Amino acid sequence: KASFIARLGSGSAARSVFPYASVWGYGEDIPDSSDAFGIEVPKLHKDFKQYMDTILLVDPGEKTVSSSAGHALMHQHPFASQRFSQAVTNLEALTSTMKAGDLDTFVDVVELEALSLHAMMLTSNPYFILIKPNTLAIIEKIREFRVSQKVPICFTLDAGANVHLLYPLEFKAQVNTF
C-alpha cells in the first residue's frame, strides 16, 4: 500500500519503500508485479542484499527537460514499442540475475538499460540531451576500471547527467579509492 501511495508521486518513490532491490512495472515472469506499485524482488540472492549505490553528481542543477515532459515525448516516439518491449525483457533479465547472483549479466543489462533510455531522449522529436561531457568521461573510466581491476562495478544513469555506481559491498574500499 505504501508503494502504491508513493507511486502517486513518482515511479522512483514506488521503488524506494523497500530495503533491498525492488521492481516497479509489470513483468510477465514476475509474480505480483504491477505498473501501479512496486514489489520487492522475490528470492533475492544474498550478494544483492548488500549492494552499494554511490551517486556521482555531475550536474546538480535543474534538468532542461522535466521527467514528465520527457515521458510525454516517448508516446509519439517512433521506437517506443520496441523500447517498451526491451525494457520488459531487461526487467525480467535483471530480476533473474538478482535471484541467481549473476553479477556479469547484471552489469551488462544495467548499462544497456541506462544507455537505451538516453538513446530514446537523443532520438525523440524534439530531441534532448541530459547527459554531459563529464557523464561520458565517467562512464569510460568506470568501464576501464572494471576491466583492469576485475571489479563488477557498473553504472546507471538517472534521467539527467548524474551517474550511479552500483557494486557489491565487498568492493567498497576499491571503489572508494577509484
Secondary structure as the mmCIF struct_conf table of DSSP 4:
data_model
#
loop_
_struct_conf.conf_type_id
_struct_conf.id
_struct_conf.beg_label_comp_id
_struct_conf.beg_label_asym_id
_struct_conf.beg_label_seq_id
_struct_conf.end_label_comp_id
_struct_conf.end_label_asym_id
_struct_conf.end_label_seq_id
HELX_RH_AL_P HELX_RH_AL_P1 ALA A 2 ARG A 7
TURN_TY1_P TURN_TY1_P1 LEU A 8 GLY A 9
HELX_RH_AL_P HELX_RH_AL_P2 GLY A 11 ARG A 15
TURN_TY1_P TURN_TY1_P2 SER A 16 VAL A 17
BEND BEND1 PHE A 18 TYR A 20
STRN STRN1 SER A 22 TRP A 24
BEND BEND2 GLY A 25 GLY A 25
TURN_TY1_P TURN_TY1_P3 GLU A 28 ASP A 29
BEND BEND3 ILE A 30 ILE A 30
TURN_TY1_P TURN_TY1_P4 PRO A 31 ASP A 32
BEND BEND4 ASP A 35 PHE A 37
STRN STRN2 GLY A 38 GLU A 40
HELX_LH_PP_P HELX_LH_PP_P1 VAL A 41 VAL A 41
TURN_TY1_P TURN_TY1_P5 PRO A 42 LYS A 43
HELX_RH_3T_P HELX_RH_3T_P1 LYS A 46 GLN A 50
STRN STRN3 TYR A 51 LEU A 56
BEND BEND5 VAL A 58 VAL A 58
BEND BEND6 GLY A 61 GLY A 61
BEND BEND7 THR A 64 VAL A 65
HELX_RH_AL_P HELX_RH_AL_P3 SER A 67 MET A 74
TURN_TY1_P TURN_TY1_P6 HIS A 75 GLN A 76
TURN_TY1_P TURN_TY1_P7 PRO A 78 PHE A 79
HELX_RH_AL_P HELX_RH_AL_P4 ALA A 80 ALA A 100
TURN_TY1_P TURN_TY1_P8 GLY A 101 GLY A 101
HELX_RH_AL_P HELX_RH_AL_P5 LEU A 103 LEU A 122
TURN_TY1_P TURN_TY1_P9 THR A 123 THR A 123
BEND BEND8 SER A 124 PRO A 126
HELX_RH_AL_P HELX_RH_AL_P6 PRO A 133 GLN A 149
TURN_TY1_P TURN_TY1_P10 LYS A 150 LYS A 150
STRN STRN4 CYS A 154 LEU A 157
BEND BEND9 ALA A 159 ALA A 161
STRN STRN5 VAL A 163 PRO A 168
HELX_RH_3T_P HELX_RH_3T_P2 LEU A 169 PHE A 171
HELX_RH_AL_P HELX_RH_AL_P7 LYS A 172 THR A 177
#
